[in-house]
Amino acid sequence: MRHDARAPDEPWLPDLCRLPRLATMFGVAELAVLVVAFAPDGGAEWSTGRFLSASGFALWLAMTISVLLCASRAPLSRLPVVLGSVVAIAAASLVALAGAAMLYQVDALLGYALVPADVGIARFAFGSAALSALITAVVLRYLYAIDGWQAQVRASARAQADALQARIRPHFLFNSLNAIVGLVRRDPVVAEQALLDLSDLFRAALGAGESDSSLREEVELAERYLAIEGLRLGERLQVEWQREEPLPWDAPLPRLVLQPLVENAVLHGVARLQQGGTVEISLAVHDGLLRISIGNPAPAPRKGDDGSGARHAQRSIGDRLAYAFGARAGLTARHEEGYYRCEIRVPVMPDATT
C-alpha cells in the first residue's frame, strides 16, 4: 500500500542507486554468507577460500541486483506496489539463478572445487535464487519502511511550516494598517517603508513551506517585523542587536524560524509591560554552532494563560531545525526572574563564516 505521506509522483520502489542503500544491500548479502557458513548443518567445512569465494559471489549478486533495480525503478514504480514488488523479487531471483548456474559451470570446468562436490547444479542455482529473493525482499521492505518514515517526517515538517503562516495574526495586520494610515499624511516616507516591510513579512509567511531561507533573510525579516511593531508600541519597544562577526550570513535556514520567536518576545513580553522593555537579539558562532539568542523582559503568566501558543511555535521550530540539521540543532527556552530567553542552535561549516 502506498504511504500517504509520499508525493503522488514519487517512485515507491526504494532508490538503490545511492551508496548508503548499496552498502545496506552488501551488508545483508555478507550477513547471509556468514549465517550459512556458521550454520551447524553437518555439511562440508568452510575453508578460507570457500568463504572468500562465497562472499565475492554474494557481493557480485548484490551489486548486479542493485544495478538492475536502480535502472528499472521508474517503470517498476508505475506498477501497483504488490505487483511491482513481486516483479522486482522475481528479477532478482532470475539474476541469481543465471549467475549461480554460470558460476557452477565455470567452477566445474576449471576444477577449483569451490562448490562442494555433493551439491548439484540445480540445488546450487535454485538455492542461490531463493536466498537472493529472500535478501531482496527483506532489504526492499526495510528501505520502503524507512522511505515512508522519512516522507512522513517531511510532511510533518511541511505542515508545521504551513502552520506558521497563520502566526501573522489578523489583529497584527489590522493594527499595522491602522498605524500606517496615521502616518500617511504625517510622514508618507515612513508609511511607505512600513507598507514594504509588511509586504515582505506576509510574502515570507505565505512561502514558509516552499523553500529555505538564509541567516541574512531571517534577520532582515525580523528587523522588518520589529519596525512595524515599533509603529504601534513607540518608545515602549526597544531593540538591541549584538552581532559577533564573522557570521555565516548565507548559511541556509528553514524559513520563519527567527521572526516567530521575536514575535513571542514582543507580544508575550514587552507589549504586556506598561513600561515596555528591550528585546535583545544576539548572533554568534561558537564551537561550530550558530547561536541566535532572543531575550526579553516578561511578566508572570496570566491566570488561565498557559502559553501554549508560544510553546507550540517553539516546538515546531525546534523540530524543523532538528530535521534539517540533525541532533546538534535545536531550540532551548527558559524563564528566570522576570526575563525570558530563547536560543537557536544550528551547526555551521568551519569555512561558512565570511
Buried (B, 14 or more C-beta within 10 A) or exposed (E): EEBEBBEEEEBBBBEBEEEEBBEBBBEBBBEBBEEBEEEEEEEEEBEEEBBEBBBEBBBEBBBBBBBBBBEBBEEBBEBEBEEBBEBBBEBBBBBBBBBBBEBBEEBBEEEEEBBEEEEEBEBBBBBBBEBBBBBBBEBBEEBBEEBBEBBBBBBBBBEBBEBBBEBBEEEBBEBBEEBBEEBEEEEEEBBEBBBEBBEBBEEBBEBBBEEEBBBBBBBBBBBBBBBBBBBBBEEBBBBEEEEEEEBBBEBBBBBBBBBBBBBBBBBBBBBBBEEBBBBBBBBBBEEEBBBBBBBBBBEEEEEEEEBEBBEBBBEBBBBBBBBBBEEEBBBEBEEEEEBBBBBBBBBBEEEBBE
